[in-house]
Amino acid sequence: MSDTDMKVIKTSDLDLAFREEIMKEHGAEKLSMCFNCTGCTAGCTMAEHEPNYNIRQLLRMANLGMREELLNHPYLWNCTTCYKCQERCPQGVHNVDILLKIRTMAVHSGIMLDKHRKVAQLMANTGHAVPINDDNKEKRKKLGMGELPETVHKYPDALEEVHKIVRITGFDKLTEAQS
Amino acid sequence: MSELSFFLGCIAPNRYPGIEKATKIVMEELGVHLKELKGASCCPAPGVFRSFDKITWLALASRNVVLSEEMGVDLLTVCNGCFGSLVDANNQLKEDQDLRAEVNKILAEVGHEFKGTIRVRHIMEYLYDDVGVEKVKESIKYPVDLKIAVHYGCHLIKPSKERHLGSIENPTFFDELVEATGATSVMYKDKNACCGAGGGVRTSSLETALKLARAKIEHAQAAGVDCIVDACPFCHLQMDVGQTEIEKKFGDVFNMPIVHYSQLLGLGMGYTPQELGIDMNYVKNDEFIAKIEKIGGGN
């Protein structure tokens, strides 16, 4: 959805509890203080390259209580979390912290990109989001280093701790591939 | 000699081992001994894993911090993303007792407890604040005569409420440390812009992520630099591996060398590009390697 798409929003469809839910999160309390000045979007590096990504609009939708539209928003995952907008906001709104909370709500509603499920599972299984491979084992040896780094890669007991944590928090199930 | 634990993260040890090796070498030369942080995991990456589930992110991040607490030393990272995760998690758990109790319940199941006794340090702010620019300058045996585009990246300086590293619009500490090696930090357009990798964007929308990297590299090249220097293996991968992907997707060829600050410092201390793994980048630029081989006396 871009700024130019005209669509009637019925107040009866809005979910005001959504905003309250977001604002409970530490760091997200100032969501309602956004007065739509667009300083965030004007300076956004992502918006320069992908104009459909509009952080001001996402925050406006949050303030209006547009839960479903926001959790399923095609550009919800475009923020690189550079924090430029958060630093510049004249109202002190923590845009990025708020966006991360909305993303968490999406994931916990079962809305997650397949590529993100894959990287989540990779981390849950190996303890690394980017695990070692043969090419880099070779590079390590060539540099006179151990083939495996001193991380969970080398210590199975440590990896088991990671496995146990993701089981306790339910992260392994939360992010598993959908059939 | 000062001691710190060395938090490796994922990309340095598993994609750019030269960064890991260079860091150990240069810190030892500066009188800082790095102890292995055995059994550490992914930080885990702040934009993605924190997005997915905050408690999992906090539990895994704090486990890494706790491993260093148990050694009784502050933790050092050479990655902006790891710094973002670990500083934010460490600060949140130091400040919020309820959150700390919730996370400690999970950590207790794996035999740990978060106590909030250490600081998380990034190599750039550690060098600036604790080692000092003058001492870095004194460690240089062979001035590095290069024109450099400094890439601060994002999570080294932002969110500033968790960092306190001065101006986020016009920071200078990284430039000062680059110039301490004898190099020149060159101003370029949108110097503080993001590389495009973070927040899960490189994973979910590679082409969009690469547009940000391409702009970054284009602007650095237009300023006539020899290389881009960063302090984050994820930015490093995005700008180095990214160039091979940009060539495939958009047809642009830059051959821009990407160097981590630890590697730059190593050059000035007299180590070769091969010892520092600079020649192991995915973008091959023989001309640049030949140029920096001459820094240590030209043998």
Interface residues (C-beta under 8 A of the other chain):
Chain A: H26 T45 M46 E48 H49 E50 W77 N78 C79 T80 T81 C82 Y83 K84 Q86 E87 H94 V96 L100 R103 T104 V107 H108 M112 L113 K115 H116 V119 A120 M123 G127 H128 A129 V130 P131 I132 N133 N136 K139 R140 L143 G144 M145 P149 E150 T151 V152 H153 K154 Y155 D157 A158 L159 E161 V162 K164 I165 V166 I168 T169 G170 F171 L174 T175
Chain B: L8 C10 I11 P13 N14 R15 P17 G18 E20 K21 E36 L37 K38 G39 A40 S41 C42 P44 A45 P46 G47 V48 F49 R50 S51 F52 D53 K54 I55 T56 A59 L60 R63 G84 Q92 D96 L99 I106 L107 E109 V110 G111 H112 C154 H155 K158 P159 S160 I168 E169 D190 N192 A193 C194 G196 A197 G198 G199 G200 V201 T203 S204 S205 T208 A209 K211 L212 A215 E275 G277 M280
